[in-house]
């Protein structure tokens, strides 16, 4: 009887370790996605005003000993189409961990600089 209780307890412990590992991998992938989104947003904001356009690309990063592909989509909208003096930039990063799809999205506004 004691052997049965010990076996069930060890199986439960093994299951909790697996759950913890999966959550850790999800969190690390999310942290990497945040960095990818910020990096892409900074690249867009550094560009000249007229070079800021929609884009789509795939970026792979090493997470937890393996490569995780991140799909990055940037969408640019003119805030005032008449004057074209400001654009709203949106960067969305999508990734999949253990068959589950996740997204992270950031926004900013970029105005035309006086020298542009």
C-alpha positions in Angstrom: 0.0 0.0 0.0 2.8 2.4 0.9 4.4 1.7 -2.5 1.2 2.7 -4.3 0.9 6.0 -2.4 4.6 6.7 -3.1 4.1 6.0 -6.8 1.0 8.2 -7.1 2.8 11.0 -5.3 5.8 10.8 -7.6 3.6 10.8 -10.6 1.9 13.9 -9.4 5.3 15.6 -8.8 6.4 14.6 -12.3 3.3 16.2 -13.7 3.8 19.4 -11.8 7.4 19.6 -13.1 6.2 19.3 -16.6 3.6 22.0 -16.1 6.2 24.3 -14.6 8.5 23.7 -17.5 5.8 24.5 -20.0 4.8 27.7 -18.2 8.5 28.8 -18.0 8.9 28.2 -21.7 5.8 30.2 -22.4 7.0 33.1 -20.2 10.4 33.1 -21.8 8.9 33.2 -25.3 6.6 36.0 -24.3 9.6 38.0 -22.9 11.5 37.5 -26.2 8.4 38.5 -28.2 8.3 41.8 -26.2 11.9 42.4 -27.1 11.3 41.6 -30.8 8.4 44.0 -30.9 10.3 46.8 -29.3 13.3 46.3 -31.6 11.1 46.4 -34.7 9.3 49.5 -33.4 12.5 51.3 -32.8 13.7 50.4 -36.3 10.6 51.9 -37.8 10.7 55.1 -35.7 14.4 55.6 -36.7 13.5 55.5 -40.4 12.6 58.6 -42.3 8.9 59.5 -42.4 8.3 58.4 -46.0 10.1 55.1 -45.5 7.8 54.0 -42.7 5.5 51.4 -44.5 3.7 48.2 -43.7 5.9 45.1 -43.4 5.7 41.4 -42.5 8.7 39.2 -41.6 9.7 36.2 -39.6 12.3 36.4 -36.8 13.7 33.3 -35.1 15.1 33.6 -31.6 16.6 30.9 -29.3 14.3 30.2 -26.4 14.8 27.4 -23.9 17.4 25.5 -26.0 15.4 25.7 -29.3 14.5 28.1 -32.0 11.1 29.8 -31.8 9.8 31.5 -34.9 8.1 34.9 -34.3 5.9 36.4 -37.0 6.2 40.2 -37.0 3.6 42.3 -38.8 3.8 46.1 -38.9 0.9 48.2 -40.0 1.1 51.9 -40.6 -1.9 54.3 -40.8 -2.0 58.0 -41.6 -3.6 59.8 -38.7 -4.5 62.8 -40.8 -4.5 61.8 -44.5 -4.8 65.5 -45.6 -1.6 66.8 -44.0 0.3 63.5 -43.8 2.1 64.8 -40.8 1.7 61.9 -38.4 1.4 58.1 -38.7 0.2 55.5 -36.2 2.5 52.5 -36.1 1.4 49.1 -34.9 3.7 46.1 -34.5 2.2 42.7 -33.8 4.3 39.7 -32.9 2.8 36.2 -33.0 4.3 32.9 -31.9 3.3 29.3 -31.0 4.4 27.3 -28.0 3.2 23.7 -27.6 0.5 24.3 -30.2 -0.9 27.3 -28.5 -0.9 30.7 -30.4 0.1 33.9 -28.6 0.2 37.6 -29.7 1.8 40.8 -28.4 1.0 44.1 -29.9 2.4 47.6 -29.4 1.5 51.0 -30.8 3.1 54.4 -31.2 2.7 57.7 -33.1 5.4 59.1 -35.3 5.2 62.7 -36.5 7.1 64.2 -39.4 10.3 65.9 -38.2 11.0 69.5 -39.4 13.9 68.3 -41.5 11.9 65.6 -43.4 
